Each structure stands twice: as structure tokens, then as C-alpha cells.
Amino acid sequence: MSYIFGIIIFVLDVWAIASIINTNETMTTKLVWIALVAILPVLGFIIWWFAGPKANYG
């Protein structure tokens, strides 16, 4: 059952990283946010959700 939690975290982190890449932020800012999400998958995702750059779709 724990592998389902791991898969969900992985999918959410990939979505967060894709969203970070599609922002208009500088490359340095993007790399810092991507590193945070990659190094701290759960906590990094939560911090990004509330404070990170979001993609501009549309």
C-alpha cells in the first residue's frame, strides 16, 4: 500500500517540476525550485504549492 503513496508523490513532483519549467522566472530561480522539489519531495512540493512560481497557461 505504501508504494501507492510513493507513486502519488512522484506524479505530483513531476507535475510541479513541469509547472516550474513553464514559468517566466529566471533559470536560476527555476533550478532552485526544481532542486527543492527533487531533494525534499513531500516538503518541497508543499512549499512550492504555497510559495512557488506557477506556470502561465493561456
Phi and psi restraints in degrees (value plus and minus 20) as a CYANA .aco file:
   2 SER   PHI     -89.2   -49.2
   2 SER   PSI     -45.4    -5.4
   3 TYR   PHI     -86.3   -46.3
   3 TYR   PSI     -48.1    -8.1
   4 ILE   PHI     -85.2   -45.2
   4 ILE   PSI     -62.1   -22.1
   5 PHE   PHI     -81.2   -41.2
   5 PHE   PSI     -62.1   -22.1
   6 GLY   PHI     -82.9   -42.9
   6 GLY   PSI     -61.3   -21.3
   7 ILE   PHI     -85.8   -45.8
   7 ILE   PSI     -60.7   -20.7
   8 ILE   PHI     -83.3   -43.3
   8 ILE   PSI     -64.9   -24.9
   9 ILE   PHI     -81.7   -41.7
   9 ILE   PSI     -63.0   -23.0
  10 PHE   PHI     -80.8   -40.8
  10 PHE   PSI     -66.6   -26.6
  11 VAL   PHI     -83.2   -43.2
  11 VAL   PSI     -63.4   -23.4
  12 LEU   PHI     -84.2   -44.2
  12 LEU   PSI     -58.6   -18.6
  13 ASP   PHI     -87.0   -47.0
  13 ASP   PSI     -60.5   -20.5
  14 VAL   PHI     -82.8   -42.8
  14 VAL   PSI     -61.7   -21.7
  15 TRP   PHI     -82.6   -42.6
  15 TRP   PSI     -62.9   -22.9
  16 ALA   PHI     -83.2   -43.2
  16 ALA   PSI     -63.6   -23.6
  17 ILE   PHI     -85.0   -45.0
  17 ILE   PSI     -61.9   -21.9
  18 ALA   PHI     -82.5   -42.5
  18 ALA   PSI     -59.8   -19.8
  19 SER   PHI     -86.3   -46.3
  19 SER   PSI     -60.3   -20.3
  20 ILE   PHI     -82.7   -42.7
  20 ILE   PSI     -63.0   -23.0
  21 ILE   PHI     -81.8   -41.8
  21 ILE   PSI     -53.6   -13.6
  22 ASN   PHI    -108.1   -68.1
  22 ASN   PSI      -1.6    38.4
  23 THR   PHI    -112.7   -72.7
  23 THR   PSI     152.2   192.2
  24 ASN   PHI    -116.7   -76.7
  24 ASN   PSI      -2.9    37.1
  25 GLU   PHI     -93.9   -53.9
  25 GLU   PSI     146.1   186.1
  26 THR   PHI     -89.1   -49.1
  26 THR   PSI     140.8   180.8
  27 MET   PHI     -82.2   -42.2
  27 MET   PSI     -56.7   -16.7
  28 THR   PHI     -82.9   -42.9
  28 THR   PSI     -64.9   -24.9
  29 THR   PHI     -81.9   -41.9
  29 THR   PSI     -63.6   -23.6
  30 LYS   PHI     -80.1   -40.1
  30 LYS   PSI     -64.8   -24.8
  31 LEU   PHI     -84.0   -44.0
  31 LEU   PSI     -58.1   -18.1
  32 VAL   PHI     -84.7   -44.7
  32 VAL   PSI     -65.8   -25.8
  33 TRP   PHI     -85.8   -45.8
  33 TRP   PSI     -61.2   -21.2
  34 ILE   PHI     -83.0   -43.0
  34 ILE   PSI     -62.2   -22.2
  35 ALA   PHI     -82.9   -42.9
  35 ALA   PSI     -61.2   -21.2
  36 LEU   PHI     -81.6   -41.6
  36 LEU   PSI     -65.6   -25.6
  37 VAL   PHI     -88.2   -48.2
  37 VAL   PSI     -57.0   -17.0
  38 ALA   PHI     -94.0   -54.0
  38 ALA   PSI     -57.7   -17.7
  39 ILE   PHI     -99.4   -59.4
  39 ILE   PSI     -58.9   -18.9
  40 LEU   PHI    -140.1  -100.1
  40 LEU   PSI      59.7    99.7
  41 PRO   PHI     -74.5   -34.5
  41 PRO   PSI     -67.9   -27.9
  42 VAL   PHI     -99.3   -59.3
  42 VAL   PSI     -74.3   -34.3
  43 LEU   PHI     -84.3   -44.3
  43 LEU   PSI     -61.0   -21.0
  44 GLY   PHI     -81.2   -41.2
  44 GLY   PSI     -60.4   -20.4
  45 PHE   PHI     -84.7   -44.7
  45 PHE   PSI     -62.5   -22.5
  46 ILE   PHI     -84.5   -44.5
  46 ILE   PSI     -64.2   -24.2
  47 ILE   PHI     -83.0   -43.0
  47 ILE   PSI     -64.1   -24.1
  48 TRP   PHI     -81.2   -41.2
  48 TRP   PSI     -61.3   -21.3
  49 TRP   PHI     -77.0   -37.0
  49 TRP   PSI     -60.5   -20.5
  50 PHE   PHI    -111.1   -71.1
  50 PHE   PSI     -50.9   -10.9
  51 ALA   PHI    -145.5  -105.5
  51 ALA   PSI     -30.5     9.5
  52 GLY   PHI    -103.6   -63.6
  52 GLY   PSI     148.0   188.0
  53 PRO   PHI     -91.9   -51.9
  53 PRO   PSI     120.5   160.5
  54 LYS   PHI    -129.2   -89.2
  54 LYS   PSI     129.9   169.9
  55 ALA   PHI     -88.5   -48.5
  55 ALA   PSI     127.8   167.8
  56 ASN   PHI    -123.3   -83.3
  56 ASN   PSI      72.1   112.1
  57 TYR   PHI    -113.3   -73.3
  57 TYR   PSI     113.2   153.2
